[in-house]
Amino acid sequence: MIRLVAFDLDGTIGDTISLCLAAFREATTPYVDHELSDDEIARTFGLNEEGMINQVVSGDSREKALNDFYVIYEEMHAILCPKPFEGMKTLIGQLHERNVIVVLITGKGIRSCDIT
């Protein structure tokens, strides 16, 4: 009997990868010496957004870039990832009906997770 199912958020519950890349790039570009490539951004994955920004932005600009990220991420979310993948809401609902514990696993910080 299955008692617990754990889902990753980014790329599993919804197609948020392009959103993460675009928001991160836009938020950090004013504070770094070049526009970051997808590969450069992906190398920071595994950290939450604060850790990611700390990897590429230095000094006092880190907090500004992080605040910019949250604003940009929320604005882009409705456009780039307005809903979960097809069938995810139904699947999670069916698991709940069967008293299966559903867990969300993510490397996101709480603020970006709440937005998503």
C-alpha positions as CSV (number, residue, x, y, z in Angstrom):
1,M,0.0,0.0,0.0
2,I,1.3,3.4,-0.9
3,R,1.2,5.8,2.1
4,L,3.2,8.8,0.8
5,V,4.0,10.3,-2.6
6,A,6.5,13.1,-2.9
7,F,6.6,15.5,-5.8
8,D,9.4,17.9,-6.8
9,L,7.9,21.3,-7.8
10,D,10.0,22.7,-10.6
11,G,9.5,20.6,-13.8
12,T,7.3,18.0,-12.1
13,I,4.2,19.8,-10.8
14,G,4.5,22.6,-13.4
15,D,6.7,23.8,-16.2
16,T,8.5,26.4,-14.1
17,I,12.1,25.9,-15.4
18,S,11.8,28.5,-18.2
19,L,10.2,30.9,-15.7
20,C,13.0,30.3,-13.2
21,L,15.7,30.9,-15.8
22,A,14.0,34.1,-17.2
23,A,13.3,35.7,-13.9
24,F,16.8,34.9,-12.5
25,R,18.4,36.3,-15.7
26,E,16.4,39.5,-15.6
27,A,16.9,40.1,-11.9
28,T,20.7,39.6,-12.0
29,T,21.6,41.2,-15.3
30,P,21.8,44.8,-13.8
31,Y,24.2,43.5,-11.1
32,V,26.6,41.4,-13.1
33,D,29.0,42.1,-16.0
34,H,27.1,40.1,-18.6
35,E,23.8,38.5,-19.2
36,L,23.9,35.0,-17.7
37,S,23.4,32.0,-20.0
38,D,21.1,29.1,-19.2
39,D,24.1,27.0,-18.4
40,E,25.5,29.6,-16.0
41,I,22.2,29.8,-14.2
42,A,21.7,26.0,-14.1
43,R,25.1,25.6,-12.4
44,T,23.6,27.4,-9.4
45,F,20.6,25.0,-9.2
46,G,20.3,23.1,-6.0
47,L,20.4,26.3,-4.0
48,N,17.4,28.4,-3.2
49,E,17.1,31.7,-5.0
50,E,19.1,33.5,-2.3
51,G,21.9,31.1,-2.6
52,M,21.8,31.2,-6.4
53,I,22.0,35.0,-6.4
54,N,24.8,34.9,-3.9
55,Q,26.8,32.8,-6.4
56,V,26.7,35.4,-9.1
57,V,26.0,38.8,-7.6
58,S,28.5,40.3,-5.1
59,G,28.3,42.7,-2.2
60,D,25.5,45.0,-1.4
61,S,23.8,44.3,-4.7
62,R,22.7,40.8,-3.6
63,E,19.7,42.0,-1.6
64,K,18.6,44.3,-4.4
65,A,18.9,41.5,-6.9
66,L,16.9,39.1,-4.6
67,N,14.1,41.7,-4.1
68,D,14.1,42.2,-7.9
69,F,13.9,38.5,-8.4
70,Y,10.7,38.1,-6.3
71,V,8.9,41.0,-8.2
72,I,10.0,39.7,-11.6
73,Y,9.2,36.0,-10.7
74,E,5.7,36.9,-9.6
75,E,5.0,39.1,-12.6
76,M,6.2,36.4,-15.0
77,H,4.5,33.5,-13.3
78,A,1.0,34.3,-14.6
79,I,2.4,34.4,-18.1
80,L,5.0,31.6,-18.2
81,C,3.5,29.1,-15.8
82,P,-0.1,29.9,-15.1
83,K,-1.1,26.4,-14.0
84,P,0.2,23.0,-13.1
85,F,0.8,20.3,-15.7
86,E,-2.3,18.7,-17.1
87,G,-3.7,16.1,-14.7
88,M,-1.6,17.1,-11.7
89,K,-4.5,18.6,-9.7
90,T,-6.6,15.5,-10.4
91,L,-3.8,13.2,-9.5
92,I,-3.1,15.0,-6.2
93,G,-6.9,15.0,-5.4
94,Q,-7.1,11.3,-6.1
95,L,-4.2,10.6,-3.8
96,H,-5.8,12.7,-1.0
97,E,-9.1,10.7,-1.5
98,R,-7.1,7.5,-0.9
99,N,-5.5,9.0,2.3
100,V,-2.1,9.1,0.7
101,I,0.2,11.8,2.2
102,V,1.3,14.1,-0.5
103,V,4.6,15.9,0.0
104,L,6.2,18.8,-1.9
105,I,9.9,18.8,-2.3
106,T,11.7,21.9,-3.6
107,G,14.9,23.8,-3.5
108,K,13.0,27.0,-3.7
109,G,12.9,29.5,-0.8
110,I,9.6,29.9,0.9
111,R,8.7,33.2,-0.8
112,S,9.1,31.9,-4.4
113,C,7.4,28.6,-3.4
114,D,4.5,30.6,-2.0
115,I,4.2,32.5,-5.3
116,T,4.2,29.2,-7.3
